[in-house]
Amino acid sequence: MFVIIKELELILIKQKAFELYKIAAEKGDLDAQYNLGICYSNGIGTDIDKEKAFELFKELAKKEYLNSQFQFGYCYNKGIGTDINRLKTFELFKILAKKA
């Protein structure tokens, strides 16, 4: 019984985190937008929505948010929310390598 209660508490914590990220993201917080993309990508506190995750990462990549630029390239590499595009992946990771 204790394990079930702890699992339910964890689900509620993840849902609350998702809600708070969403509020902060709507106010323009880039970290929250990135974390919201991670939530959508992995189903943390919400249903998995790879397309929403891809769009969030794409918009943040345009703003030169480094972690999102990586995730954006990763999405192209693995076909997460988009078609696999190895050329686009290579181009994005090449840009990232120059920044490192």
KABEL-V397590 format. One record per residue. N is the residue number from 0. RES is the residue in three letters. OMEGA is omega in degrees with one decimal (none if undefined). Layout:
n:N res:RES omega:OMEGA
n:N res:RES omega:OMEGA
This chain:
n:0 res:MET omega:179.8
n:1 res:PHE omega:-179.4
n:2 res:VAL omega:179.3
n:3 res:ILE omega:179.1
n:4 res:ILE omega:179.2
n:5 res:LYS omega:177.8
n:6 res:GLU omega:177.7
n:7 res:LEU omega:177.2
n:8 res:GLU omega:179.6
n:9 res:LEU omega:177.2
n:10 res:ILE omega:179.6
n:11 res:LEU omega:178.1
n:12 res:ILE omega:179.3
n:13 res:LYS omega:178.3
n:14 res:GLN omega:178.8
n:15 res:LYS omega:177.7
n:16 res:ALA omega:178.4
n:17 res:PHE omega:-179.7
n:18 res:GLU omega:-179.1
n:19 res:LEU omega:175.0
n:20 res:TYR omega:-178.2
n:21 res:LYS omega:178.7
n:22 res:ILE omega:-179.4
n:23 res:ALA omega:179.2
n:24 res:ALA omega:178.9
n:25 res:GLU omega:178.0
n:26 res:LYS omega:174.4
n:27 res:GLY omega:180.0
n:28 res:ASP omega:-175.8
n:29 res:LEU omega:177.9
n:30 res:ASP omega:179.3
n:31 res:ALA omega:177.8
n:32 res:GLN omega:178.0
n:33 res:TYR omega:-178.8
n:34 res:ASN omega:175.3
n:35 res:LEU omega:175.5
n:36 res:GLY omega:177.1
n:37 res:ILE omega:178.4
n:38 res:CYS omega:179.2
n:39 res:TYR omega:-177.6
n:40 res:SER omega:-174.2
n:41 res:ASN omega:-179.6
n:42 res:GLY omega:-179.5
n:43 res:ILE omega:179.2
n:44 res:GLY omega:-178.8
n:45 res:THR omega:174.1
n:46 res:ASP omega:175.6
n:47 res:ILE omega:176.6
n:48 res:ASP omega:-175.6
n:49 res:LYS omega:-179.4
n:50 res:GLU omega:177.5
n:51 res:LYS omega:178.8
n:52 res:ALA omega:-179.8
n:53 res:PHE omega:-178.7
n:54 res:GLU omega:177.3
n:55 res:LEU omega:179.4
n:56 res:PHE omega:180.0
n:57 res:LYS omega:-179.6
n:58 res:GLU omega:178.5
n:59 res:LEU omega:177.8
n:60 res:ALA omega:177.3
n:61 res:LYS omega:179.2
n:62 res:LYS omega:178.9
n:63 res:GLU omega:174.0
n:64 res:TYR omega:-167.1
n:65 res:LEU omega:-179.0
n:66 res:ASN omega:179.6
n:67 res:SER omega:176.3
n:68 res:GLN omega:176.5
n:69 res:PHE omega:-179.0
n:70 res:GLN omega:178.1
n:71 res:PHE omega:176.7
n:72 res:GLY omega:178.7
n:73 res:TYR omega:177.8
n:74 res:CYS omega:177.8
n:75 res:TYR omega:-178.6
n:76 res:ASN omega:-174.9
n:77 res:LYS omega:-178.4
n:78 res:GLY omega:-179.2
n:79 res:ILE omega:179.4
n:80 res:GLY omega:-178.9
n:81 res:THR omega:174.7
n:82 res:ASP omega:174.7
n:83 res:ILE omega:178.9
n:84 res:ASN omega:-176.1
n:85 res:ARG omega:178.6
n:86 res:LEU omega:177.9
n:87 res:LYS omega:177.0
n:88 res:THR omega:-179.2
n:89 res:PHE omega:-179.4
n:90 res:GLU omega:179.9
n:91 res:LEU omega:-179.5
n:92 res:PHE omega:176.2
n:93 res:LYS omega:176.4
n:94 res:ILE omega:179.1
n:95 res:LEU omega:-179.9
n:96 res:ALA omega:178.6
n:97 res:LYS omega:-179.9
n:98 res:LYS omega:-174.7
n:99 res:ALA omega:none
